[in-house]
Amino acid sequence: MSPKLSSKLPVYIFTALSVFFLGLTVAAFGVLHSYQDTITDESYDESGMAAVQLRIHYEALMGALAMVELSHGLNGVDEAVLQFDILYERIKALPSRPGYEFLLDDETLNYQARLLNEMRGYLPRIDRAADGDGEALVAMHGELASLRPIIERLGHRPVQLASEIQAELTRDFRQLSDLFLWVIGGFVFSGLLFSAIIWRQLNAASARQVELETLTRNLQTARDEAEAASSAKTDFLAHMSHELRTPMNSILGFAQLLQAQNLDGEQTEAVDQIVRSGGLLMHMIDQVLELNKIMAGRISVSVHSVVPADVVARCLSLMDSLAADRSITLRASPSIHQVPDLKTDPNRLQQALLNLMSNAIKYNHLGGEVTLNCATLPDEGNGPWLRFSVQDTGEGVPEGRERDLFKPFNRLGRETLNVEGTGIGLTITQELVRILGGRIGFISTPGHGSTFWIDLPVEREESLAYEE
């Protein structure tokens, strides 16, 4: 290497590194600008959601109260009580929302306290209405109409304050970041020594470490809050489902007593409709309870030696009446008698198969077919497995909706069909199969039907128990 080139080599290296680090600086500030915009958007979303929720539930309450008033306490009472409870809880919890201590000034908090006190005064009447006294709500529509300005205040003031704060923070942030960018640029181009660049990189690495630690703590806090919210949701579902069973049992009991009376044709049809609808609602409550138990890890399994043909025979017997109502032909493949016994929980397996069969019948054509099959899968090195499959001749899964199939309460747009269901049967089935150590899947051709299958290992431990 020539002496001239050797003497200029540090200059070349420093120039290249200066350009490189200047480019990194510009890119970093671009990312910071984008991050600041993201924070602003998320703040608007949070504030706007709170405003929308307050207004939605207030208008829903007013609508329900209007129905109560028009019907003189005969209709809309339950809806009014529910909407009142939701609105009351949201108003009470408003100051505790994350970040809202900066968005609720003293005047707005006074409005919140005043509104909460006003709402609290209606609690005795709400309790009477919940106990069946619909007349207690008749005059509340006009009384609560006077609270509309306060609701609007609580709904809009946080959004206004969030906008002002974010605008000020964004302006200051951009001024400081732009100034700092010019300082860095001038500092790089003024001829900072190579060692100074290394020093700055070390400081940048230290700052990133601090940010990473802060982000880790924030993520941990967010995860804890999410777990607490999930636990609260689970407890609420379990409590409400149990509470709903008591009045539903009463309704069904009285309806069945009415069926035993001498009723005319129209009355008999009305009472039968009450019994059918009540039975459907009880089934939905049971499904929600079952899903809640599974998600909370409060379900166990008892493993025994199971004859697959026996389980399939019981399923066919239990589904026979449902299939007959729709002229569906149920059959089992002869090969079901040629598979080995397996160790699993027969009740959980039967529950999973019944859920698949129920869907195959309900979403099938009138006069269609449903076929159950059980076959041994090729050994993949982890022991023998059995595949239980339920094949139907229905419309199949809508194209493009396959990923939504096992999501709870998602009926893939079939809510408009005259098919009763909760939308959580497949979710429960998927969780049951997971608990049994198996896997679930399906193959569907739109217009030609679907085949849902459950794979289970032949050998499992006798003492298998599932705990979340």
MOCORQUI-V591339 format. One line per field, one symbol per residue. ss: DSSP state (~ for helix, > for strand, _ for the rest). A space follows every 10 residues. Layout:
# MOCORQUI-V591339
ss: ???
This chain:
# MOCORQUI-V591339
ss: __~~~~~~~~ ~~~~~~~~~~ ~~~~~~~~~~ ~~~~~~~~~~ ~~~~~~~~~~ ~~~~~~~~~~ ~~~~~~~~~~ ______~~~~ ~~~~~~~~~~ ~~~~~~____ _____~~~~~ ~~~~~~~~~~ ~_~~~~~~~~ ___~~~~__~ ~~~~~__~~~ ~~~~~~~~~~ ~~~~~~~~~~ ~~~~~~~~~~ ~~~~~~~~~_ ___~~~~~~~ ~~~~~~~~~~ ~~~~~~~~~~ ~~~~~~~~~~ ~~~~~~~~~~ ~~~~~~~~~~ ~~~~~~~~~_ ____~~~~~~ ~~~~~~~~~~ ~~~~~~~~~~ ~~~~~_____ ___>>>_~~~ ~~~~~~~~~~ ~~~~~___>> >>_~~~~~__ _>>>_~~~~~ ~~~~~~~~~~ ~~______>> >>>>>>>___ ____>>>>>> >>________ _~~~______ ___~~~____ ____~~~~~~ ~~~~~___>> >>>>>___>> >>>>>>>___ ________
